Amino acid sequence: MTQPIRLTGAWKNIPNQTFIKAGLYTTSPFGPFAEAAKNDPGWHYEEIDAGRDVMLDAPTELADALVRAAAL
């Protein structure tokens, strides 16, 4: 997260964008990005009650969220 990158803007052409936040990961460095996605009508936002390792803490909930995202 500290290395500079060059964005082309092509990501804006992705028709369905989803942000899944690990709700119990309170020290996550992704907090500002989650808030931006939550407040942007172009994004589908979901929050799962899990810590940093969502795939270990809530595997079923994560799989369900990913299936919903794929169906958008």
CHARMM-style PDB file with segment names, atoms N, HN, CA, C and O in Angstrom:
ATOM      1  N   MET     1       0.808  -1.202   0.000  1.00  0.00      PROA
ATOM      2  CA  MET     1       0.000   0.000   0.000  1.00  0.00      PROA
ATOM      3  C   MET     1       0.845   1.257   0.000  1.00  0.00      PROA
ATOM      4  O   MET     1       0.301   2.361  -0.018  1.00  0.00      PROA
ATOM      5  N   THR     2       2.131   1.120   0.019  1.00  0.00      PROA
ATOM      6  HN  THR     2       2.573   0.223   0.034  1.00  0.00      PROA
ATOM      7  CA  THR     2       2.973   2.316   0.062  1.00  0.00      PROA
ATOM      8  C   THR     2       3.697   2.588  -1.253  1.00  0.00      PROA
ATOM      9  O   THR     2       4.294   3.651  -1.420  1.00  0.00      PROA
ATOM     10  N   GLN     3       3.651   1.638  -2.189  1.00  0.00      PROA
ATOM     11  HN  GLN     3       3.167   0.774  -2.053  1.00  0.00      PROA
ATOM     12  CA  GLN     3       4.328   1.842  -3.460  1.00  0.00      PROA
ATOM     13  C   GLN     3       3.425   2.623  -4.411  1.00  0.00      PROA
ATOM     14  O   GLN     3       2.232   2.337  -4.508  1.00  0.00      PROA
ATOM     15  N   PRO     4       3.984   3.601  -5.106  1.00  0.00      PROA
ATOM     16  CA  PRO     4       3.169   4.351  -6.061  1.00  0.00      PROA
ATOM     17  C   PRO     4       2.756   3.475  -7.233  1.00  0.00      PROA
ATOM     18  O   PRO     4       3.491   2.579  -7.648  1.00  0.00      PROA
ATOM     19  N   ILE     5       1.567   3.750  -7.759  1.00  0.00      PROA
ATOM     20  HN  ILE     5       0.971   4.478  -7.422  1.00  0.00      PROA
ATOM     21  CA  ILE     5       1.071   3.031  -8.923  1.00  0.00      PROA
ATOM     22  C   ILE     5       0.552   4.025  -9.950  1.00  0.00      PROA
ATOM     23  O   ILE     5       0.261   5.177  -9.627  1.00  0.00      PROA
ATOM     24  N   ARG     6       0.441   3.573 -11.171  1.00  0.00      PROA
ATOM     25  HN  ARG     6       0.678   2.637 -11.433  1.00  0.00      PROA
ATOM     26  CA  ARG     6      -0.110   4.408 -12.236  1.00  0.00      PROA
ATOM     27  C   ARG     6      -1.444   3.794 -12.646  1.00  0.00      PROA
ATOM     28  O   ARG     6      -1.487   2.693 -13.196  1.00  0.00      PROA
ATOM     29  N   LEU     7      -2.524   4.509 -12.377  1.00  0.00      PROA
ATOM     30  HN  LEU     7      -2.489   5.403 -11.930  1.00  0.00      PROA
ATOM     31  CA  LEU     7      -3.853   4.032 -12.727  1.00  0.00      PROA
ATOM     32  C   LEU     7      -4.274   4.618 -14.063  1.00  0.00      PROA
ATOM     33  O   LEU     7      -4.075   5.804 -14.328  1.00  0.00      PROA
ATOM     34  N   THR     8      -4.856   3.775 -14.895  1.00  0.00      PROA
ATOM     35  HN  THR     8      -5.017   2.812 -14.680  1.00  0.00      PROA
ATOM     36  CA  THR     8      -5.304   4.232 -16.212  1.00  0.00      PROA
ATOM     37  C   THR     8      -6.748   4.701 -16.190  1.00  0.00      PROA
ATOM     38  O   THR     8      -7.193   5.392 -17.106  1.00  0.00      PROA
ATOM     39  N   GLY     9      -7.483   4.328 -15.145  1.00  0.00      PROA
ATOM     40  HN  GLY     9      -7.121   3.766 -14.401  1.00  0.00      PROA
ATOM     41  CA  GLY     9      -8.900   4.650 -15.084  1.00  0.00      PROA
ATOM     42  C   GLY     9      -9.777   3.542 -15.642  1.00  0.00      PROA
ATOM     43  O   GLY     9     -11.003   3.649 -15.617  1.00  0.00      PROA
ATOM     44  N   ALA    10      -9.155   2.469 -16.152  1.00  0.00      PROA
ATOM     45  HN  ALA    10      -8.159   2.382 -16.172  1.00  0.00      PROA
ATOM     46  CA  ALA    10      -9.914   1.365 -16.740  1.00  0.00      PROA
ATOM     47  C   ALA    10     -10.829   0.692 -15.727  1.00  0.00      PROA
ATOM     48  O   ALA    10     -11.850   0.116 -16.102  1.00  0.00      PROA
ATOM     49  N   TRP    11     -10.477   0.759 -14.452  1.00  0.00      PROA
ATOM     50  HN  TRP    11      -9.648   1.227 -14.147  1.00  0.00      PROA
ATOM     51  CA  TRP    11     -11.316   0.140 -13.425  1.00  0.00      PROA
ATOM     52  C   TRP    11     -12.708   0.764 -13.379  1.00  0.00      PROA
ATOM     53  O   TRP    11     -13.661   0.126 -12.930  1.00  0.00      PROA
ATOM     54  N   LYS    12     -12.828   1.996 -13.837  1.00  0.00      PROA
ATOM     55  HN  LYS    12     -12.054   2.514 -14.202  1.00  0.00      PROA
ATOM     56  CA  LYS    12     -14.135   2.662 -13.836  1.00  0.00      PROA
ATOM     57  C   LYS    12     -15.095   2.029 -14.830  1.00  0.00      PROA
ATOM     58  O   LYS    12     -16.303   2.253 -14.746  1.00  0.00      PROA
ATOM     59  N   ASN    13     -14.580   1.242 -15.771  1.00  0.00      PROA
ATOM     60  HN  ASN    13     -13.598   1.061 -15.839  1.00  0.00      PROA
ATOM     61  CA  ASN    13     -15.412   0.575 -16.770  1.00  0.00      PROA
ATOM     62  C   ASN    13     -15.936  -0.772 -16.304  1.00  0.00      PROA
ATOM     63  O   ASN    13     -16.695  -1.417 -17.028  1.00  0.00      PROA
ATOM     64  N   ILE    14     -15.553  -1.208 -15.122  1.00  0.00      PROA
ATOM     65  HN  ILE    14     -14.936  -0.684 -14.534  1.00  0.00      PROA
ATOM     66  CA  ILE    14     -16.066  -2.466 -14.583  1.00  0.00      PROA
ATOM     67  C   ILE    14     -17.525  -2.221 -14.209  1.00  0.00      PROA
ATOM     68  O   ILE    14     -17.807  -1.329 -13.408  1.00  0.00      PROA
ATOM     69  N   PRO    15     -18.458  -2.992 -14.770  1.00  0.00      PROA
ATOM     70  CA  PRO    15     -19.876  -2.684 -14.591  1.00  0.00      PROA
ATOM     71  C   PRO    15     -20.393  -2.869 -13.170  1.00  0.00      PROA
ATOM     72  O   PRO    15     -21.264  -2.115 -12.735  1.00  0.00      PROA
ATOM     73  N   ASN    16     -19.884  -3.840 -12.449  1.00  0.00      PROA
ATOM     74  HN  ASN    16     -19.177  -4.452 -12.803  1.00  0.00      PROA
ATOM     75  CA  ASN    16     -20.380  -4.107 -11.095  1.00  0.00      PROA
ATOM     76  C   ASN    16     -19.212  -4.174 -10.136  1.00  0.00      PROA
ATOM     77  O   ASN    16     -18.372  -5.070 -10.214  1.00  0.00      PROA
ATOM     78  N   GLN    17     -19.172  -3.215  -9.233  1.00  0.00      PROA
ATOM     79  HN  GLN    17     -19.854  -2.487  -9.170  1.00  0.00      PROA
ATOM     80  CA  GLN    17     -18.076  -3.140  -8.285  1.00  0.00      PROA
ATOM     81  C   GLN    17     -18.618  -3.412  -6.887  1.00  0.00      PROA
ATOM     82  O   GLN    17     -19.630  -2.841  -6.482  1.00  0.00      PROA
ATOM     83  N   THR    18     -17.938  -4.285  -6.157  1.00  0.00      PROA
ATOM     84  HN  THR    18     -17.115  -4.748  -6.486  1.00  0.00      PROA
ATOM     85  CA  THR    18     -18.371  -4.654  -4.812  1.00  0.00      PROA
ATOM     86  C   THR    18     -17.222  -4.473  -3.842  1.00  0.00      PROA
ATOM     87  O   THR    18     -16.085  -4.841  -4.134  1.00  0.00      PROA
ATOM     88  N   PHE    19     -17.525  -3.906  -2.689  1.00  0.00      PROA
ATOM     89  HN  PHE    19     -18.449  -3.607  -2.452  1.00  0.00      PROA
ATOM     90  CA  PHE    19     -16.549  -3.796  -1.601  1.00  0.00      PROA
ATOM     91  C   PHE    19     -17.106  -4.597  -0.437  1.00  0.00      PROA
ATOM     92  O   PHE    19     -18.228  -4.354   0.007  1.00  0.00      PROA
ATOM     93  N   ILE    20     -16.331  -5.550   0.058  1.00  0.00      PROA
ATOM     94  HN  ILE    20     -15.420  -5.748  -0.303  1.00  0.00      PROA
ATOM     95  CA  ILE    20     -16.729  -6.346   1.215  1.00  0.00      PROA
ATOM     96  C   ILE    20     -15.811  -5.970   2.365  1.00  0.00      PROA
ATOM     97  O   ILE    20     -14.601  -6.189   2.308  1.00  0.00      PROA
ATOM     98  N   LYS    21     -16.392  -5.410   3.396  1.00  0.00      PROA
ATOM     99  HN  LYS    21     -17.375  -5.232   3.442  1.00  0.00      PROA
ATOM    100  CA  LYS    21     -15.616  -4.948   4.544  1.00  0.00      PROA
ATOM    101  C   LYS    21     -15.670  -5.975   5.672  1.00  0.00      PROA
ATOM    102  O   LYS    21     -16.727  -6.524   5.983  1.00  0.00      PROA
ATOM    103  N   ALA    22     -14.520  -6.219   6.271  1.00  0.00      PROA
ATOM    104  HN  ALA    22     -13.662  -5.772   6.018  1.00  0.00      PROA
ATOM    105  CA  ALA    22     -14.448  -7.050   7.472  1.00  0.00      PROA
ATOM    106  C   ALA    22     -14.790  -6.141   8.649  1.00  0.00      PROA
ATOM    107  O   ALA    22     -13.939  -5.393   9.131  1.00  0.00      PROA
ATOM    108  N   GLY    23     -16.030  -6.209   9.107  1.00  0.00      PROA
ATOM    109  HN  GLY    23     -16.721  -6.817   8.716  1.00  0.00      PROA
ATOM    110  CA  GLY    23     -16.541  -5.263  10.087  1.00  0.00      PROA
ATOM    111  C   GLY    23     -15.847  -5.256  11.430  1.00  0.00      PROA
ATOM    112  O   GLY    23     -15.843  -4.230  12.110  1.00  0.00      PROA
ATOM    113  N   LEU    24     -15.261  -6.371  11.832  1.00  0.00      PROA
ATOM    114  HN  LEU    24     -15.264  -7.205  11.280  1.00  0.00      PROA
ATOM    115  CA  LEU    24     -14.600  -6.433  13.135  1.00  0.00      PROA
ATOM    116  C   LEU    24     -13.108  -6.119  13.065  1.00  0.00      PROA
ATOM    117  O   LEU    24     -12.418  -6.129  14.085  1.00  0.00      PROA
ATOM    118  N   TYR    25     -12.619  -5.841  11.872  1.00  0.00      PROA
ATOM    119  HN  TYR    25     -13.179  -5.833  11.044  1.00  0.00      PROA
ATOM    120  CA  TYR    25     -11.208  -5.490  11.685  1.00  0.00      PROA
ATOM    121  C   TYR    25     -11.114  -3.969  11.818  1.00  0.00      PROA
ATOM    122  O   TYR    25     -11.005  -3.254  10.822  1.00  0.00      PROA
ATOM    123  N   THR    26     -11.157  -3.495  13.045  1.00  0.00      PROA
ATOM    124  HN  THR    26     -11.245  -4.076  13.854  1.00  0.00      PROA
ATOM    125  CA  THR    26     -11.255  -2.053  13.303  1.00  0.00      PROA
ATOM    126  C   THR    26      -9.986  -1.283  12.992  1.00  0.00      PROA
ATOM    127  O   THR    26     -10.040  -0.064  12.824  1.00  0.00      PROA
ATOM    128  N   THR    27      -8.851  -1.952  12.911  1.00  0.00      PROA
ATOM    129  HN  THR    27      -8.807  -2.942  13.047  1.00  0.00      PROA
ATOM    130  CA  THR    27      -7.595  -1.251  12.601  1.00  0.00      PROA
ATOM    131  C   THR    27      -7.210  -1.410  11.131  1.00  0.00      PROA
ATOM    132  O   THR    27      -6.061  -1.168  10.760  1.00  0.00      PROA
ATOM    133  N   SER    28      -8.151  -1.811  10.307  1.00  0.00      PROA
ATOM    134  HN  SER    28      -9.084  -2.008  10.608  1.00  0.00      PROA
ATOM    135  CA  SER    28      -7.881  -2.026   8.894  1.00  0.00      PROA
ATOM    136  C   SER    28      -7.419  -0.745   8.206  1.00  0.00      PROA
ATOM    137  O   SER    28      -7.992   0.321   8.435  1.00  0.00      PROA
ATOM    138  N   PRO    29      -6.397  -0.837   7.371  1.00  0.00      PROA
ATOM    139  CA  PRO    29      -5.972   0.339   6.622  1.00  0.00      PROA
ATOM    140  C   PRO    29      -6.928   0.668   5.469  1.00  0.00      PROA
ATOM    141  O   PRO    29      -6.771   1.688   4.799  1.00  0.00      PROA
ATOM    142  N   PHE    30      -7.913  -0.200   5.246  1.00  0.00      PROA
ATOM    143  HN  PHE    30      -8.040  -1.029   5.791  1.00  0.00      PROA
ATOM    144  CA  PHE    30      -8.844  -0.007   4.141  1.00  0.00      PROA
ATOM    145  C   PHE    30     -10.096   0.780   4.548  1.00  0.00      PROA
ATOM    146  O   PHE    30     -11.004   0.951   3.734  1.00  0.00      PROA
ATOM    147  N   GLY    31     -10.156   1.257   5.789  1.00  0.00      PROA
ATOM    148  HN  GLY    31      -9.418   1.118   6.450  1.00  0.00      PROA
ATOM    149  CA  GLY    31     -11.322   1.994   6.280  1.00  0.00      PROA
ATOM    150  C   GLY    31     -11.768   3.137   5.378  1.00  0.00      PROA
ATOM    151  O   GLY    31     -12.955   3.225   5.064  1.00  0.00      PROA
ATOM    152  N   PRO    32     -10.870   4.011   4.951  1.00  0.00      PROA
ATOM    153  CA  PRO    32     -11.292   5.109   4.081  1.00  0.00      PROA
ATOM    154  C   PRO    32     -11.851   4.632   2.739  1.00  0.00      PROA
ATOM    155  O   PRO    32     -12.763   5.248   2.188  1.00  0.00      PROA
ATOM    156  N   PHE    33     -11.304   3.539   2.222  1.00  0.00      PROA
ATOM    157  HN  PHE    33     -10.563   3.038   2.670  1.00  0.00      PROA
ATOM    158  CA  PHE    33     -11.798   2.999   0.954  1.00  0.00      PROA
ATOM    159  C   PHE    33     -13.183   2.379   1.144  1.00  0.00      PROA
ATOM    160  O   PHE    33     -14.044   2.477   0.269  1.00  0.00      PROA
ATOM    161  N   ALA    34     -13.383   1.743   2.292  1.00  0.00      PROA
ATOM    162  HN  ALA    34     -12.684   1.663   3.003  1.00  0.00      PROA
ATOM    163  CA  ALA    34     -14.697   1.166   2.595  1.00  0.00      PROA
ATOM    164  C   ALA    34     -15.749   2.263   2.688  1.00  0.00      PROA
ATOM    165  O   ALA    34     -16.844   2.121   2.145  1.00  0.00      PROA
ATOM    166  N   GLU    35     -15.423   3.354   3.373  1.00  0.00      PROA
ATOM    167  HN  GLU    35     -14.533   3.469   3.814  1.00  0.00      PROA
ATOM    168  CA  GLU    35     -16.374   4.463   3.502  1.00  0.00      PROA
ATOM    169  C   GLU    35     -16.687   5.082   2.149  1.00  0.00      PROA
ATOM    170  O   GLU    35     -17.835   5.425   1.866  1.00  0.00      PROA
ATOM    171  N   ALA    36     -15.670   5.222   1.321  1.00  0.00      PROA
ATOM    172  HN  ALA    36     -14.737   4.943   1.551  1.00  0.00      PROA
ATOM    173  CA  ALA    36     -15.894   5.779  -0.020  1.00  0.00      PROA
ATOM    174  C   ALA    36     -16.812   4.878  -0.829  1.00  0.00      PROA
ATOM    175  O   ALA    36     -17.722   5.361  -1.502  1.00  0.00      PROA
ATOM    176  N   ALA    37     -16.579   3.568  -0.767  1.00  0.00      PROA
ATOM    177  HN  ALA    37     -15.840   3.176  -0.220  1.00  0.00      PROA
ATOM    178  CA  ALA    37     -17.429   2.629  -1.506  1.00  0.00      PROA
ATOM    179  C   ALA    37     -18.846   2.616  -0.940  1.00  0.00      PROA
ATOM    180  O   ALA    37     -19.819   2.540  -1.689  1.00  0.00      PROA
ATOM    181  N   LYS    38     -18.953   2.690   0.373  1.00  0.00      PROA
ATOM    182  HN  LYS    38     -18.162   2.751   0.981  1.00  0.00      PROA
ATOM    183  CA  LYS    38     -20.265   2.668   1.025  1.00  0.00      PROA
ATOM    184  C   LYS    38     -21.115   3.858   0.599  1.00  0.00      PROA
ATOM    185  O   LYS    38     -22.335   3.746   0.473  1.00  0.00      PROA
ATOM    186  N   ASN    39     -20.474   4.987   0.381  1.00  0.00      PROA
ATOM    187  HN  ASN    39     -19.483   5.079   0.483  1.00  0.00      PROA
ATOM    188  CA  ASN    39     -21.186   6.218   0.042  1.00  0.00      PROA
ATOM    189  C   ASN    39     -21.260   6.499  -1.449  1.00  0.00      PROA
ATOM    190  O   ASN    39     -21.752   7.550  -1.860  1.00  0.00      PROA
ATOM    191  N   ASP    40     -20.776   5.572  -2.257  1.00  0.00      PROA
ATOM    192  HN  ASP    40     -20.376   4.719  -1.923  1.00  0.00      PROA
ATOM    193  CA  ASP    40     -20.778   5.754  -3.707  1.00  0.00      PROA
ATOM    194  C   ASP    40     -21.853   4.851  -4.311  1.00  0.00      PROA
ATOM    195  O   ASP    40     -21.752   3.629  -4.203  1.00  0.00      PROA
ATOM    196  N   PRO    41     -22.876   5.420  -4.942  1.00  0.00      PROA
ATOM    197  CA  PRO    41     -23.947   4.592  -5.498  1.00  0.00      PROA
ATOM    198  C   PRO    41     -23.485   3.655  -6.608  1.00  0.00      PROA
ATOM    199  O   PRO    41     -24.225   2.744  -6.980  1.00  0.00      PROA
ATOM    200  N   GLY    42     -22.292   3.852  -7.142  1.00  0.00      PROA
ATOM    201  HN  GLY    42     -21.691   4.592  -6.839  1.00  0.00      PROA
ATOM    202  CA  GLY    42     -21.767   2.979  -8.169  1.00  0.00      PROA
ATOM    203  C   GLY    42     -21.175   1.690  -7.618  1.00  0.00      PROA
ATOM    204  O   GLY    42     -20.789   0.799  -8.376  1.00  0.00      PROA
ATOM    205  N   TRP    43     -21.106   1.596  -6.294  1.00  0.00      PROA
ATOM    206  HN  TRP    43     -21.420   2.320  -5.679  1.00  0.00      PROA
ATOM    207  CA  TRP    43     -20.531   0.415  -5.654  1.00  0.00      PROA
ATOM    208  C   TRP    43     -21.591  -0.336  -4.874  1.00  0.00      PROA
ATOM    209  O   TRP    43     -22.487   0.279  -4.297  1.00  0.00      PROA
ATOM    210  N   HSD    44     -21.501  -1.650  -4.848  1.00  0.00      PROA
ATOM    211  HN  HSD    44     -20.773  -2.149  -5.317  1.00  0.00      PROA
ATOM    212  CA  HSD    44     -22.300  -2.490  -3.960  1.00  0.00      PROA
ATOM    213  C   HSD    44     -21.422  -2.713  -2.733  1.00  0.00      PROA
ATOM    214  O   HSD    44     -20.281  -3.159  -2.858  1.00  0.00      PROA
ATOM    215  N   TYR    45     -21.938  -2.410  -1.572  1.00  0.00      PROA
ATOM    216  HN  TYR    45     -22.865  -2.047  -1.471  1.00  0.00      PROA
ATOM    217  CA  TYR    45     -21.163  -2.488  -0.327  1.00  0.00      PROA
ATOM    218  C   TYR    45     -21.762  -3.545   0.584  1.00  0.00      PROA
ATOM    219  O   TYR    45     -22.976  -3.586   0.786  1.00  0.00      PROA
ATOM    220  N   GLU    46     -20.913  -4.392   1.128  1.00  0.00      PROA
ATOM    221  HN  GLU    46     -19.928  -4.359   0.963  1.00  0.00      PROA
ATOM    222  CA  GLU    46     -21.341  -5.372   2.118  1.00  0.00      PROA
ATOM    223  C   GLU    46     -20.360  -5.366   3.275  1.00  0.00      PROA
ATOM    224  O   GLU    46     -19.173  -5.089   3.104  1.00  0.00      PROA
ATOM    225  N   GLU    47     -20.872  -5.674   4.445  1.00  0.00      PROA
ATOM    226  HN  GLU    47     -21.836  -5.899   4.584  1.00  0.00      PROA
ATOM    227  CA  GLU    47     -20.021  -5.766   5.630  1.00  0.00      PROA
ATOM    228  C   GLU    47     -20.288  -7.105   6.293  1.00  0.00      PROA
ATOM    229  O   GLU    47     -21.437  -7.502   6.482  1.00  0.00      PROA
ATOM    230  N   ILE    48     -19.221  -7.790   6.641  1.00  0.00      PROA
ATOM    231  HN  ILE    48     -18.287  -7.467   6.487  1.00  0.00      PROA
ATOM    232  CA  ILE    48     -19.319  -9.092   7.292  1.00  0.00      PROA
ATOM    233  C   ILE    48     -18.725  -8.956   8.695  1.00  0.00      PROA
ATOM    234  O   ILE    48     -17.647  -8.388   8.871  1.00  0.00      PROA
ATOM    235  N   ASP    49     -19.438  -9.481   9.681  1.00  0.00      PROA
ATOM    236  HN  ASP    49     -20.314  -9.942   9.538  1.00  0.00      PROA
ATOM    237  CA  ASP    49     -18.937  -9.462  11.056  1.00  0.00      PROA
ATOM    238  C   ASP    49     -17.815 -10.479  11.192  1.00  0.00      PROA
ATOM    239  O   ASP    49     -18.032 -11.626  11.583  1.00  0.00      PROA
ATOM    240  N   ALA    50     -16.628 -10.034  10.863  1.00  0.00      PROA
ATOM    241  HN  ALA    50     -16.452  -9.102  10.546  1.00  0.00      PROA
ATOM    242  CA  ALA    50     -15.446 -10.887  10.920  1.00  0.00      PROA
ATOM    243  C   ALA    50     -14.227 -10.006  11.110  1.00  0.00      PROA
ATOM    244  O   ALA    50     -14.252  -8.805  10.844  1.00  0.00      PROA
ATOM    245  N   GLY    51     -13.171 -10.632  11.574  1.00  0.00      PROA
ATOM    246  HN  GLY    51     -13.151 -11.608  11.790  1.00  0.00      PROA
ATOM    247  CA  GLY    51     -11.912  -9.918  11.730  1.00  0.00      PROA
ATOM    248  C   GLY    51     -11.128  -9.909  10.435  1.00  0.00      PROA
ATOM    249  O   GLY    51     -11.681 -10.042   9.344  1.00  0.00      PROA
ATOM    250  N   ARG    52      -9.837  -9.750  10.585  1.00  0.00      PROA
ATOM    251  HN  ARG    52      -9.387  -9.642  11.472  1.00  0.00      PROA
ATOM    252  CA  ARG    52      -8.952  -9.605   9.429  1.00  0.00      PROA
ATOM    253  C   ARG    52      -9.011 -10.797   8.477  1.00  0.00      PROA
ATOM    254  O   ARG    52      -8.930 -10.623   7.261  1.00  0.00      PROA
ATOM    255  N   ASP    53      -9.150 -11.992   9.016  1.00  0.00      PROA
ATOM    256  HN  ASP    53      -9.215 -12.133  10.003  1.00  0.00      PROA
ATOM    257  CA  ASP    53      -9.168 -13.205   8.199  1.00  0.00      PROA
ATOM    258  C   ASP    53     -10.602 -13.641   7.936  1.00  0.00      PROA
ATOM    259  O   ASP    53     -11.070 -14.640   8.483  1.00  0.00      PROA
ATOM    260  N   VAL    54     -11.287 -12.889   7.101  1.00  0.00      PROA
ATOM    261  HN  VAL    54     -10.907 -12.077   6.657  1.00  0.00      PROA
ATOM    262  CA  VAL    54     -12.698 -13.149   6.823  1.00  0.00      PROA
ATOM    263  C   VAL    54     -12.899 -14.580   6.351  1.00  0.00      PROA
ATOM    264  O   VAL    54     -13.865 -15.237   6.739  1.00  0.00      PROA
ATOM    265  N   MET    55     -11.998 -15.060   5.524  1.00  0.00      PROA
ATOM    266  HN  MET    55     -11.213 -14.527   5.208  1.00  0.00      PROA
ATOM    267  CA  MET    55     -12.163 -16.405   4.971  1.00  0.00      PROA
ATOM    268  C   MET    55     -12.059 -17.485   6.039  1.00  0.00      PROA
ATOM    269  O   MET    55     -12.538 -18.601   5.839  1.00  0.00      PROA
ATOM    270  N   LEU    56     -11.441 -17.167   7.168  1.00  0.00      PROA
ATOM    271  HN  LEU    56     -11.052 -16.261   7.331  1.00  0.00      PROA
ATOM    272  CA  LEU    56     -11.364 -18.120   8.275  1.00  0.00      PROA
ATOM    273  C   LEU    56     -12.455 -17.860   9.308  1.00  0.00      PROA
ATOM    274  O   LEU    56     -13.027 -18.794   9.870  1.00  0.00      PROA
ATOM    275  N   ASP    57     -12.739 -16.581   9.553  1.00  0.00      PROA
ATOM    276  HN  ASP    57     -12.275 -15.822   9.096  1.00  0.00      PROA
ATOM    277  CA  ASP    57     -13.726 -16.207  10.576  1.00  0.00      PROA
ATOM    278  C   ASP    57     -15.161 -16.443  10.131  1.00  0.00      PROA
ATOM    279  O   ASP    57     -16.003 -16.830  10.942  1.00  0.00      PROA
ATOM    280  N   ALA    58     -15.446 -16.219   8.877  1.00  0.00      PROA
ATOM    281  HN  ALA    58     -14.763 -15.905   8.219  1.00  0.00      PROA
ATOM    282  CA  ALA    58     -16.825 -16.309   8.374  1.00  0.00      PROA
ATOM    283  C   ALA    58     -16.837 -16.819   6.936  1.00  0.00      PROA
ATOM    284  O   ALA    58     -17.269 -16.102   6.033  1.00  0.00      PROA
ATOM    285  N   PRO    59     -16.373 -18.035   6.713  1.00  0.00      PROA
ATOM    286  CA  PRO    59     -16.255 -18.528   5.341  1.00  0.00      PROA
ATOM    287  C   PRO    59     -17.584 -18.612   4.596  1.00  0.00      PROA
ATOM    288  O   PRO    59     -17.642 -18.306   3.405  1.00  0.00      PROA
ATOM    289  N   THR    60     -18.636 -19.016   5.271  1.00  0.00      PROA
ATOM    290  HN  THR    60     -18.589 -19.264   6.238  1.00  0.00      PROA
ATOM    291  CA  THR    60     -19.939 -19.130   4.609  1.00  0.00      PROA
ATOM    292  C   THR    60     -20.469 -17.769   4.212  1.00  0.00      PROA
ATOM    293  O   THR    60     -20.972 -17.590   3.103  1.00  0.00      PROA
ATOM    294  N   GLU    61     -20.356 -16.803   5.122  1.00  0.00      PROA
ATOM    295  HN  GLU    61     -19.947 -16.949   6.023  1.00  0.00      PROA
ATOM    296  CA  GLU    61     -20.827 -15.453   4.832  1.00  0.00      PROA
ATOM    297  C   GLU    61     -20.038 -14.833   3.686  1.00  0.00      PROA
ATOM    298  O   GLU    61     -20.608 -14.152   2.833  1.00  0.00      PROA
ATOM    299  N   LEU    62     -18.728 -15.066   3.665  1.00  0.00      PROA
ATOM    300  HN  LEU    62     -18.266 -15.619   4.358  1.00  0.00      PROA
ATOM    301  CA  LEU    62     -17.904 -14.542   2.583  1.00  0.00      PROA
ATOM    302  C   LEU    62     -18.281 -15.192   1.254  1.00  0.00      PROA
ATOM    303  O   LEU    62     -18.429 -14.506   0.242  1.00  0.00      PROA
ATOM    304  N   ALA    63     -18.435 -16.503   1.259  1.00  0.00      PROA
ATOM    305  HN  ALA    63     -18.314 -17.060   2.080  1.00  0.00      PROA
ATOM    306  CA  ALA    63     -18.813 -17.186   0.024  1.00  0.00      PROA
ATOM    307  C   ALA    63     -20.156 -16.673  -0.481  1.00  0.00      PROA
ATOM    308  O   ALA    63     -20.330 -16.473  -1.683  1.00  0.00      PROA
ATOM    309  N   ASP    64     -21.108 -16.457   0.426  1.00  0.00      PROA
ATOM    310  HN  ASP    64     -20.967 -16.620   1.403  1.00  0.00      PROA
ATOM    311  CA  ASP    64     -22.416 -15.930   0.029  1.00  0.00      PROA
ATOM    312  C   ASP    64     -22.284 -14.532  -0.572  1.00  0.00      PROA
ATOM    313  O   ASP    64     -22.924 -14.220  -1.576  1.00  0.00      PROA
ATOM    314  N   ALA    65     -21.450 -13.693   0.045  1.00  0.00      PROA
ATOM    315  HN  ALA    65     -20.930 -13.946   0.861  1.00  0.00      PROA
ATOM    316  CA  ALA    65     -21.246 -12.336  -0.472  1.00  0.00      PROA
ATOM    317  C   ALA    65     -20.600 -12.358  -1.846  1.00  0.00      PROA
ATOM    318  O   ALA    65     -20.958 -11.563  -2.715  1.00  0.00      PROA
ATOM    319  N   LEU    66     -19.652 -13.261  -2.050  1.00  0.00      PROA
ATOM    320  HN  LEU    66     -19.360 -13.907  -1.344  1.00  0.00      PROA
ATOM    321  CA  LEU    66     -18.995 -13.369  -3.353  1.00  0.00      PROA
ATOM    322  C   LEU    66     -19.966 -13.869  -4.433  1.00  0.00      PROA
ATOM    323  O   LEU    66     -19.907 -13.428  -5.581  1.00  0.00      PROA
ATOM    324  N   VAL    67     -20.843 -14.777  -4.058  1.00  0.00      PROA
ATOM    325  HN  VAL    67     -20.891 -15.135  -3.125  1.00  0.00      PROA
ATOM    326  CA  VAL    67     -21.854 -15.258  -5.005  1.00  0.00      PROA
ATOM    327  C   VAL    67     -22.800 -14.119  -5.373  1.00  0.00      PROA
ATOM    328  O   VAL    67     -23.158 -13.956  -6.539  1.00  0.00      PROA
ATOM    329  N   ARG    68     -23.205 -13.328  -4.371  1.00  0.00      PROA
ATOM    330  HN  ARG    68     -22.914 -13.460  -3.423  1.00  0.00      PROA
ATOM    331  CA  ARG    68     -24.072 -12.169  -4.665  1.00  0.00      PROA
ATOM    332  C   ARG    68     -23.365 -11.189  -5.588  1.00  0.00      PROA
ATOM    333  O   ARG    68     -23.968 -10.664  -6.524  1.00  0.00      PROA
ATOM    334  N   ALA    69     -22.085 -10.943  -5.324  1.00  0.00      PROA
ATOM    335  HN  ALA    69     -21.595 -11.369  -4.564  1.00  0.00      PROA
ATOM    336  CA  ALA    69     -21.320 -10.004  -6.155  1.00  0.00      PROA
ATOM    337  C   ALA    69     -21.208 -10.513  -7.592  1.00  0.00      PROA
ATOM    338  O   ALA    69     -21.288  -9.732  -8.540  1.00  0.00      PROA
ATOM    339  N   ALA    70     -21.025 -11.809  -7.745  1.00  0.00      PROA
ATOM    340  HN  ALA    70     -20.959 -12.443  -6.975  1.00  0.00      PROA
ATOM    341  CA  ALA    70     -20.906 -12.380  -9.088  1.00  0.00      PROA
ATOM    342  C   ALA    70     -22.214 -12.322  -9.841  1.00  0.00      PROA
ATOM    343  O   ALA    70     -22.223 -12.320 -11.072  1.00  0.00      PROA
ATOM    344  N   ALA    71     -23.319 -12.274  -9.120  1.00  0.00      PROA
ATOM    345  HN  ALA    71     -23.312 -12.275  -8.120  1.00  0.00      PROA
ATOM    346  CA  ALA    71     -24.641 -12.262  -9.762  1.00  0.00      PROA
ATOM    347  C   ALA    71     -25.107 -10.865 -10.143  1.00  0.00      PROA
ATOM    348  O   ALA    71     -26.133 -10.720 -10.807  1.00  0.00      PROA
ATOM    349  N   LEU    72     -24.381  -9.844  -9.741  1.00  0.00      PROA
ATOM    350  HN  LEU    72     -23.547  -9.962  -9.202  1.00  0.00      PROA
ATOM    351  CA  LEU    72     -24.797  -8.466 -10.041  1.00  0.00      PROA
ATOM    352  C   LEU    72     -24.708  -8.178 -11.517  1.00  0.00      PROA
ATOM    353  OT1 LEU    72     -25.019  -7.069 -11.950  1.00  0.00      PROA
TER     354      LEU     72
END
